[in-house]
């Protein structure tokens, strides 16, 4: 079965036929894993927050996100016969594989959306072949979603999509629930096309691959019946696209940030939905390039196992970074990106020549996610300097996924494996503090923040009697971090730089070039370099080697880190942090640390042609 994985890696992903073949290459290995009654996909033995029975339904339903556009576009696929048998049995209360009766906040409500999607896009393939009893069973099972409560976030769309499916096949549907849920989602809207995923929630990939994706689906299916809302959704998506494009690099990779990154190539599902809904904030060729390059990047990564199954993880199989709701079938939500296959062959999208990214600014501020984004186009490097949030949630590794100082498409980010020391904590792009007991705390939330043209400021409290103010002077390959630490207790601190992968399949057997002295900690491979420079304070650079499988992109890494100890009082610490893809100019760039001058009431940073002044109580540029 390993051959299947290698085959998809060789798929050129240039034409509609190539994308259709990619879906088949992903789905074909699943056939032996359908249950006896075909209503469940049993893909592994790892557990999740819901039962194995529900996980089996999840695997079954998530495959539909890729199969339905394929069928809508006129293709046929061998596995569909098993899917239809599974639908008949899973919705039959008398069958042993019945999917069951659902309750409030039930995971099965999430999975029901795929069936609404199928009814809306391909009624002739899923609805028409059923007999009257089977139709009634499917309706009654799905209609449970109109009787329960769902979480107050992107989940509100799942009843909407189910009801759109009902409408498409002439079934009674709950118009009031659709209106109520869509009105509630409007309350999550922020500005410039951005939503939060709920009130006082994060801005992450759930904005493009959930809220906007479903909005655009609604806009396309309901543009005649609900033209005002459809127009609003299209306008918001077009505005959002102008920001979201900055999350993508010229090599096809996108910014790893936030939760649910195991959904991998759903990163580009938003662009597919734009094309499907006929919204064009960029040329068709540019949007085609965004989708295809992202898929190519993903299919170069070792994300499939030896049997051709998608794994839990990011750039490689990795349960350490997973969410509590990631079952073996969860990653197949990635298939949402293949919505473009519902567009016929004669559509201008398929005739358009793939184009590179449009000209983008080297630095831009995005207020809603609290980012300054910097781009090194010549290296395909995208960085997001991050203020963080005043709130958090109970999802695993929330601090690592939302509160790092900077996120990078080339260095990724790391999550803790355990709590003992810097190697288990893997504190890249974070300042971590401890009370001398080797138990470190990083930033979990902020008390206050501002984001200006060049500086991200955040105030945070790792302990009740420790206040830290951090200024990030954005830039690449160097950025400057300034920390003012007011503490009533003795502290050890560690200010971690970028996590640099220790291995690269294209450069086998390469060893690191390292530098470590009183001021500098630096590691360089042919594929990249990471370093720190202690500018002010009592910090001593070191190279920290985190536990394996903590970084999302590389299983083994090194994190250049400035370490020190503080007594009670107020302390100012200034460090330079360096990160750049490997090239001949790295060492020259390493030698160009920004100039920093400290005075009694301000700190001045000169970086290239820019001068930034950090005052004790304010930030000005």
Secondary structure, 3 states (H helix, E strand, C coil): CHHHHHHHHHCCCCCHHHHHHHHHHHHHCCHHHECCCCCCECCCCCCCCCCHHHHHHHHHHHHHHHHHHHHHCCCCCCCHHHHHHHHHHHCCCCCCCCCCCCCCCCHHHHHHHHHHHHHHHCHHHHCCCCCHHHHHHHHHHHHHHHHCCCCCCCCHHHHHHHHHHHHHCCCCCCHHHHHHHHHHHHCCECCCCCECCCCCCCCCHHHHHHHHHHHHHHHHHCCCCCHHHHHHHHHHHHHHHHHHHHHECCCCCECCCCCCHHHHHHHHHHHHHHHHCCCCCCCHHHHHHHHHHHHHHHHCCECECCCCCECCECCEECCCCCCCCCCCCHHHHHHHHHHHHHCCCCCHHHHCCCCCCCCCCCEEEECCCCEEEEEEHHHCEEEEEECCCCCCCCCCCHHHHHCCCEEECCCCCECCCCCEHHHHHCCCCCEEEECCCCECECCCCCCEEEECCCEEEEEEEEECCEEEEEEEECCCCEEEEEEEEEECCCEEEEEEEEEEECCCCCCCCCCCEEEECCCEEEEEECCEEEEEEEEECCCEEEEECCCCCCECCCCCEEEEEEEEEECCEEEEEEEEEEEEECCCCHHHHHCCCCEEEECCCEEEEEECCEEEEEECCCEEC
